[in-house]
Amino acid sequence: MSLASPTRHYPIEISDFADFWDLCGHFLKMHPQCSEVVYSVMGVQDPIAENERDVSTVLKQLHLADEEVKFFKAKLISRTMSTSELTENPEIMYFPKHADDMHQGLTFCSESLSKLSLYEFENVLFEKYGIHDDGLPIIEFGKPCEILAAIIDLRGFSSFCEKPNIESPYTCGLMYSFYQLVSKSFYKYPPELIKYLGDGVLAVWETNFEDRQVAIDICLEGVNEMNSKWKVVRRSPQFSHGAPEEVAIGISFGLASQLPGTDDYIGRPINIASRLCSVCPGGDIFIDKSVPSISPQFPKEDTSVHIRSFGRYYIWRVRGD
């Protein structure tokens, strides 16, 4: 399993090039497809060593250098590659001090690094340099924003999956088709977030006075056609074992906050949309009355439902075909 992020940084202090060389040996073990290391050393003003395979030569040039080291760098290569081809290879760098946009410490980049290899390499760093997490949480609050939230759910999916002839590759095919259907339904004005929830999808538009109406119109157009489109999908010959028959939808609008450092949102409109979706009959759309300016092209009925944590709740209902 490859890492989601190919770059890692560790704020450690390395005593000299020999120490860096030793770490590069461990880094090389993580990449069995590579067989050699090419070293470069940059001074504050000029290069001290460039693309050098011979460690003794690097040490000699460091001894003769009369300027401070800006960084050490090592690139891993196979024996069949030339130094001119060193563009996408794993590399490791060490900055003794903060320089330009680089932080002090050790940084490596590798597209091919596995989770297990990272674990083994970090064990070396933890033991040698005492890297540890202090366990204290980072606290950062979200900024309020206006959102339109829609929850789209396949009715009866769990019981459908328990049928003896339904296996995971088949259900993955169903859900992939469902996710694609939802995403494409909003292509004219895509939401800021599309989050997959197992047998459902959360779509969130972050809106303001300029695009609020556009987001509402595109959302309602998309969900209004979703059941008819899903009928076409589930009748396709690839799904000969059947599929859940209906889609239920809950929509709400109001203030929420984006979770810091993520694309996710937290707030009342998402909770309401989820509760409305949970009690919505398949084929229908339940819309919170907080959603403003619903177009007359969507005939709606005044009604109320009982939802968990909120009790009796007044909504608009748009009936399916």
Secondary structure, DSSP 8 states (H G I E B T S, - for coil): -B-S-SEEEE-----SHHHHHHHHHHHHHT-TT--EEEEEEEESSSEEEEEE--HHHHHHHHHH--S-EEEEEEEEE-TT--GGGTTSS-EEEEESS-BTTB-SEEEEE-SS-BHHHHHHHHHHHHHHH--------------EEEEEEEEEEETTHHHHHTSTT--HHHHHHHHHHHHHHHHHHTTTS--SEEEE-SSEEEEEEEE-TTTHHHHHHHHHHHHHTHHHHHHHHHTSGGGTT-----EEEEEEEEEEEE-TTSS-EEEHHHHHHHHHHHHS-TT-EEEETTS----TTS--EEEEEEETTTEEEEEEEE---
